[in-house]
Amino acid sequence: MVTWTETQLRRLQELDSSEADLNQDFENPTARESAFQKIENRQAQQLRQRLKAFRENEMRPGICRLETKLAEELIKHGFVQVATPIIMSRGLLQKMSIDAGHPLNSQIYWLDKNKCLRPMLAPHLYYILVDLLRLWDKPVKIFEIGPCFRKESHGAQHSSEFTMLNLVEMGLPADQRKRRITELGALVAETAGISEYRFEKIKSEIYGDTIDMVAGKDPVEIGSAAMGPHPLDRPWKITDTWVGFGFGLERLLMVAQNSNNLAKMGRSLTYLDGIRLNIQ
């Protein structure tokens, strides 16, 4: 008996073939080639129909639709959206304890000795919060959605360019922090179409103890929460009680669509709304 070649298997996965198709075996290579052609043609036809429906109905990729849904829902709950630069200074990262010896430093895309593509949203949000806490009554609730960049290890659940949602609520009572994390996690997950998830305590390289949200058939982290006051607040002279949550939008989409391929979910030259484009 023979199974798919590596090239055939990869192609069938790209075309969203079923597990039954992917796990077939054959009496000989000739039977395998015949089956491959039939499945490839069938899947390509299905993808063409999905592209047609996308053009006529959705018109915006899933990552864009999710950004809009999340923003609208958070605004309904009193959060204010901000938009900060994609280029970040070394000094702001150092305030987050990310220096030359930090594990994250080697994952950063440096533009020159003092500037990089932001690997996270938090330093810019801290910068803005210093002023907003002075200007606005509490609680101060803000969020940002935007691209981040890290030299991640390659794999189906990692990407060097990804989209983050970070939200923070400053000035809430200390005894409400854990409950608020649960509420905000549920709000984001359910807006993304995820109904089953769990919370786990995890050690973070930056925040120390965090509360992560895990979901999916092959469990994956979809979000990570922290609370303060926190030692990282000191360089910003922030003393308020707070909760914060960071979510990867591509991972939210991947779990919501019961997929295991992050590349389909984000900005891409080969996929449109998760649909492979190199089809006949």
N, C-alpha and C positions, 0 to 999 in steps of 0.2 A: 504494500500500500504506500502511496505517496501523498504528501500534503502540499499546501501552497508554497511557492517559492517566497523568499523574503520580499522581493519586488512586488509580486502579486498580492501578498498579504497587506503590504503597506498601501497599495493602490485601492484595495477593497475597503480598507479602513478609512481612507480619504473620502471614499464615496458613500460613507455611512451605511455599509453593509451590516446585516444582522449578525448576531453571535452564531446563529445556525449556519450562515454562509461562511463565516470566518473559520469555523471548526470542522469543515468537511475534510474527508480524505478520499483517495481515488485509487482505482486498480492500477493505473498507469499514467504517464505524462500526457498521453493523447486525450484521455478522458478529463484530466485536469484542465488542459488548455481549452477544451470545448466548454466546460463548466465556467471557466473564468470569463470567456467572451460573453456568455449569456448573462452572467451576473453583472459584469461591467456595463453592458448595454442597458440592462434593466435599471440599474442604479443611476446611470447617466440620464436616462429618460425621466426618472423621478426627480432628479436634481434640476433638470430643465423646467419641470412643472413648478417646483418650489421657487425658482428664480422668476418665473412668470407671475406667480402669486405675490412674490415680494414686490415686484415692480408695480403691480396693480393695486396692492393693498397697504403694505407696510411702509415702503419707500424710505425707511430709515433703519440702519442696522440695529440689532438688539442692544449693543452697548450704548448707542445714542438714546434709544427708547428708555433703557433702564436709568440712565442719567437723569432724564426728564422726570420719570416717575418718582425717583428718590428725592429729587429737588422739590418737586411739588408737595410730596408728602411731608418732608421735613419742615417746609415753610408753613404748612397747615398747623404744625405742632410748635410754632413759635421760633424756629431756627432761622437765622439770617445767613444767606449765602455770601461768601467772599471769593475773590479770585486773586491769587498771588502769582509772582513770576515763576517760570519754570527753571530759570537760572538761579542758583543758590550760592551764597558766599561760604568760604571755608570757616569764617568766624562763627557763623550761625550753627554750623555742624559741630564746631568745638564746644559751643554752649550746650549741646546735647551729649557731650562726652565722647564724640566721635573724633578722635585724633589719629595721628599716623599709626598708632599701635592698635587701634580698635579693629575687630574682625570685619566690620562693615566697610572700612576704608578701602580695602582692595576691590570692593564691588562697585565703587563709585566711578562714574564717567566724568573725569576731570577735563575741563576746557582749557584751563591754564593753572598756574600754581595757586590761585585764589578763588576760582570759580568752577562750578560743576553743574551738571544736570541734576535736579533735585532727586535724591533717593527716597524721600519721604516728604510729607506735607507739614509735619509738626513744627519745625523751626520757624517757618513763615507764619504759622498760626499763633505761635507764642509771641512773635514780634507784634502782630496786629492786636493781640489780646492785651498787651501792656497799655495801649492807648484806649481800647474799648472799655476796659475795666475802670479807667479814669473818667470816661465820657458818658457811659450808660449806667442806668440802674441795674441791679442784679435781680435775677440771674441773667447772665450773658450767654446766649446760645448761638453758636456759629457753626458753619460747615463749609467744606470745600470739596469739589470733585474735579480731579484732573490727573494728567499723566505723571508718572514717576519712572525712574530709570535705575536699574541695578544690573550688574554683571552676574545674573543668577546662573546657577548650574542649569544646563539645558535639560529639558524633559517635558513630558506631557502636562505637568502641573506647574511649570515655571516659565517666565518670560522676562526678557531684558527690558521691555517697555510694557507698562501695565497702568491701569487706571485705578486710582484710590479715591475712596470717600473717607474723609476724616470729619468727625463731628465732636464738639466739646461743649459741655455745659458747666459754666463757672458760677459759684455762689449758691449752690444748693446745700441743704443741711447734711452734715456728715453721716447721719444715720439713714439717709435715703440713698446713699451712693450705690450699694449693691442692687437694691431694687430698681434703681434707675438704669443701671447697666442692662439688667434683664429686660426692662421695658424697651429700651432703645434697640437692643439686639433683635427683639421680636418685631419691632416696627420695620427695621431694614429688611430682615429675612422675609417677612410676609409680603412686603412691597415687591421684593424680587421674585416671589412665587415659591418660596421655600417654607414648608410647613413642619418639617422634622429636623431638629438640630439639638445639640447639647452644649453645655458650657463646661470648660475644663480649666483648671489652674495650671499655668505654664510659666517657665522662666524665660524672660526675654533678655537679649543682649543689651538692650537700651533701657527698658523700663523696669527690669527686675521681675517681680511677680506681676503677671497679667492674667486676665480671664479671657480665654479664647472661645470662639464659637466654632464648632465642628459639625459638618453635615456631609451628606452624599453617600452613594453606595460603596465607594472606596473612600472612607472618611478623610476629608480635607479641611484645613482651616479656612474659614471664609471671613473671619474677623477677629480682631484682638482688642481688648479693652484694658484700660488702666484707670487709676484714680489718684487724686491728690488731696491735700498737699503731698508733694513728691520732691525728692532731692533735686530733680532736674528743674524744678521751679526756681531755685535759688538764683541762678545767673540773671533771671528776668525779674527778680524781686516780687514774684507772685506768691501770695500767701493764702489765696482763697481755696476753699474746698471745691473739687471738681470731679467730673467723670469725662472720659474721652474714649472714642471708639474709632478704629480704622478698619475698613473693608476693602477687599479687592473685588472690583466689579466683574472682571472676567471670571473669577472663581464663583461669584454669585450666579452668573449666567450658566457656567458649566454645571453646577449642582442643580439649578432649576431645570435645566434641559436634560438631566440625567446623562451627561456626557463625561468623557474622561480626557478630552483634548482641549487644553486652554487656548491653543493657537487659533481655533475656530471662532473664539469669542471676542477677540479684540481687534485692534487696527491691523489690517492685513492687505497684502497684494494678491493673495491666492484664494481667500475666502471672502464672500459677501454675505453678511448675516448668517455665518456658519455654513454657507453653501460653497463647495469646491467649484472653482471657475474653469479649471483646465479639463473640461468635458467636451465631447464631440457633439 
